[in-house]
Amino acid sequence: QVQLVESGGGLVQAGGSLRLSCAASGRTFSGYGMGWFRQAPGKEREFVASIDWNNGRTNYADSVKGRFTISRDTAKNTMYLQMNILKLDDTAVYYCNHASDWGQGTQVTVSS
């Protein structure tokens, strides 16, 4: 089993930036694909971005393209999500994902 711990959420004004981190640990952690998902109140969990652990190839939801950047530090087994030009609609709990494992989530709140 892989343990995933997110950090970096908080309250930010619209147009601002935040950087989320996801630290992975566990004997079975093997990289492959990792990603970020989010869930807003009353809505289903949705895909935000993913990254191939081996080659760094990335994929983004259309709603965040050009504003969010996913990256990873393989030496630290840590994944990041740099979020810029934040919008009110970005308010959600953000979850780190690796295969069937999920982190506990970190709250991101964007205010006007």
C-alpha positions in Angstrom: 0.0 0.0 0.0 1.1 3.5 -0.8 0.6 6.4 1.7 -0.1 9.8 0.2 0.0 13.0 2.1 -1.1 16.3 0.6 -0.2 19.7 1.8 -0.2 23.3 0.7 -3.9 24.1 0.5 -5.4 27.3 1.9 -7.4 30.4 1.3 -6.4 32.6 -1.6 -8.0 35.5 -3.5 -9.0 35.1 -7.1 -6.1 35.5 -9.4 -3.6 34.3 -6.8 -1.5 31.2 -6.6 -1.0 28.1 -4.5 1.3 25.2 -4.6 0.2 21.7 -3.5 2.5 18.9 -2.6 1.9 15.2 -2.4 4.5 13.1 -0.6 4.3 9.3 -1.4 5.7 6.5 0.7 5.4 2.8 1.1 7.1 -0.3 0.0 4.9 -0.8 -3.1 5.3 2.7 -4.5 6.5 2.3 -8.0 5.6 5.6 -9.7 3.8 4.9 -12.9 1.1 7.5 -13.1 0.2 9.9 -10.4 -2.4 12.6 -10.5 -4.5 15.2 -8.8 -8.3 15.2 -8.5 -10.6 17.6 -6.9 -14.1 17.6 -5.5 -16.2 20.7 -5.0 -19.2 20.7 -2.6 -22.2 18.9 -4.2 -20.1 17.8 -7.2 -18.4 14.6 -8.2 -14.7 14.1 -7.9 -13.0 15.2 -11.1 -9.7 14.8 -12.8 -7.3 17.8 -12.7 -3.9 16.6 -13.9 -1.6 13.6 -14.1 2.1 12.9 -14.7 4.0 9.8 -15.9 6.5 9.2 -13.1 9.1 7.8 -15.5 9.1 10.3 -18.4 7.4 13.3 -16.9 4.7 13.4 -19.5 1.7 15.4 -18.3 -2.0 15.6 -19.0 -4.5 18.3 -17.9 -8.2 18.9 -17.7 -9.3 21.6 -20.1 -10.5 23.7 -17.2 -6.9 24.1 -15.8 -4.8 24.1 -18.9 -2.4 27.1 -19.0 -3.0 27.8 -15.3 -1.9 24.7 -13.5 1.4 22.9 -13.7 2.0 19.3 -12.4 5.5 18.2 -11.7 7.4 15.6 -9.6 10.6 15.1 -7.8 11.6 11.5 -8.2 14.3 11.7 -5.5 11.8 12.9 -2.9 8.8 10.8 -4.2 6.9 14.0 -4.2 4.4 15.4 -6.7 3.4 19.0 -7.0 0.6 21.1 -8.4 1.4 24.8 -9.1 -1.9 26.6 -9.4 -1.9 30.1 -10.9 -4.6 32.5 -11.8 -7.0 30.8 -9.4 -10.7 31.2 -10.0 -13.7 30.8 -7.7 -14.5 27.6 -9.5 -11.2 26.1 -8.4 -12.5 25.9 -4.8 -12.5 22.2 -3.8 -10.8 19.6 -1.8 -7.8 18.4 -3.8 -6.7 14.8 -3.7 -3.5 13.1 -4.7 -3.9 9.7 -6.4 -1.7 6.8 -7.2 -3.4 3.7 -8.7 -6.1 2.8 -6.1 -4.6 4.9 -3.3 -5.8 8.3 -2.3 -4.5 11.0 0.0 -6.7 12.6 2.7 -7.2 15.7 0.6 -6.3 19.4 1.1 -8.8 22.2 1.0 -8.3 25.0 -1.5 -10.7 28.0 -1.2 -10.6 30.8 -3.7 -12.3 34.0 -2.5 -13.5 37.0 -4.5 
